[in-house]
Amino acid sequence: MDFTLSDEQQLLRDGLGKFLSTRYGLESSRTAAKLGAGWQPEIWRAFAEDLGILGAALPEEVGGIGGGPTEIMVIAEALGHALVVEPYVDTVVVAGGLLQRAQNPVADALLEKIAAGKAIVALAAAEAQSGDRWQDVATTARADGEGWVIDGAKIMVLSAPLATHLLVTAVTPAGLSLFLIDLVDPPAGLTLHGYRTVDDRRAADIELTDVRAVLLGTDGEAWESLSLARDEGAAAVAAEAVGNMRKVLADTVDYCKQRQQFGTPIGAFQALQHRMVDMHMELEQAVAAVCLAVLNLQAEAQQRARAVSAAKATVGRAARFIGQNAVQLHGGMGMTEELAIGHYFKRLTAVQYEFGSTDHHVARYAELTRP
């Protein structure tokens, strides 16, 4: 397998990295997350109009560039390095993939809005009883005239308070299906209970009572597309975590070079050098696992799932180890609001549970590799 980026992909990485280093400050993003709307709309517009990253992995027919999983990996890692809270993975990777596979005029129109930065789409799949199993759905949908009506509840819907549209999974007599709800003009019977997550994202629990929606794709045949979307999301947040960990490790090494104890930089102590080497090794294993997952996203389902679970489990372990050791090496400063390390640590903790926990992916990998 070739892990080398093309010239175009390197330009994408370098251009996005330069933009984020000059225009995306940690202080301003945390202020928006804690006291404002939860995100910076002007940054989202710049992603679309100045950089074109919202359409980088979308088809040219809907205003995209026609890229693929590697472009998503490059973008997600750069966003992770800058600790971006804007909903790239939720809208472009997960919802974008579902909408493409729906092959529906309504879906195509929404994809055009995503590429232009005019729509944010959130997926409501998890339920209180389902845990990591998106296929365990109690929410129901029934045909009503020319449309559909949904009843049920969803939990922990990331980016829902920011969204203009909502994708909802529900069971019909034919099986698991996917529906679209327009939040620009919210339908009657839809209630969102929004909140801020530990890593400064926005999420909501949702109640649906006789909510009218539009069917996307074929009735009863949504699981194959949802399963792929879940793996695409897991690979993307794993790539994002790699960007997080690169920044955390670099900041920790720099701090250990500056912080002195007994008149000597603490980075000169051999025990701490060994600790940072262990952190570096965990990062390199995570990088390799993410590359393997990304290169297998378009493989057959079992091979894809095995590679993604290996990556998510490896990244989960690395995120825990690197995050905890970075905080410890920074001492009491590690978890303060003023220092970046504490914010990155919170994100690395949350990543371990998105699109399936570390334990879930370890168990899935074991099941997929069983003789």
C-alpha positions, 0 to 999 in steps of 0.5 A: 500500500502507498501511504504517500500523498499526491501533490494535490493532497499535499497542497490541500494539507498545507493550505488548510494548515496555514489557514487554521494557524492564522485564522483559527485561534483556540481562545476565540473558538472556545469562547464561541463554544462556551458563550456563543452559538457553539461554532463560528459561522464565518469560519464555516463559510471560509471552509466552503468559499476560500478553501473548498474543503466542504466539497473536497470529497463530494461529487463534482455533480453537486459542486464538489471536487470529487475526492475520496477517503484520503482527502477526508483523512488529510482534512480531518487530521488538520482540523484535529491539530487545530481543535476545530469544533465546526461539524465537518465529520458530522455534516460532510463525512457521515451525512454527506456519504448517506446523502450520496448513496440515497440517490435522491433529487432531494438529497442531491440538492442538499449536497449542493448546499453542504458543498456551498457551506449553506447547510449543516446536517446531523445524523440521529441514530443512537437511542437510549437502549441501543448503545453502540448498535445503530441497528437496534432502533425503536423509533418507528415511521409510518406512511401517511398520504404521500409522506411519512410520519415518525415517532420516537426519541434519539439521544446524543445527536452531535451537531443537532443544535447547529443543524439546518437538516436532520437525518433520522433512522426509523423502522418501517414495516419493511425494515430500517429506513432513513428519513430527512427532516428540515429544521429551517422550518421545524415541523410540529412534534419535534423537540430538541434538548440541546447541551454542550458536551465535555469537549465543547461540541454541541449535541441534543436529545430529540423527541419526535411525535407525529413528525413529518419527514421525507424518505431517503433511499429505499424503504427498509434498506438503510442498514448497508449505507448506515454501516458504511457511514458509521465506519467512515465517521470512525475513520474520520474521527480517528484521523482527527485524533491523530492531529490532536495527538501530534499537537499534544505531543509537540506541546509536551516536548516543548514544555519539558524543554522549558520547565526546570527542576533542580536547575535542569530542564525536566526533559533531561531526566531519562525517565521522562524521556522514556515516557515521551518516547512511549507517547511517540510510539503510540502515535506512530502506531495510530498513524499507521492504523488510520492509514490502513483504515482509510485505504480500506474504506472502499473495500468489501464490507468485512475487510473494511470493518476489520480495518476500521475497528483495528484503527479505532481501537488503536487510536482509542488506546493511544488517545488515552495514553498520550492524553493522560501522560501529557496532562501528567507531564504538565503537572497541575497546569495540564487541566487548566482552561488557559492551557491548550493541553486540557482542551485537547485532553477532553477531545481525546477522551470524547473521541474514544466513544464516538462511532463506537467505543474502544471496547466495542471495536475491540470486540468487533475486530475479535468477531471479524477475525474469529476462524 
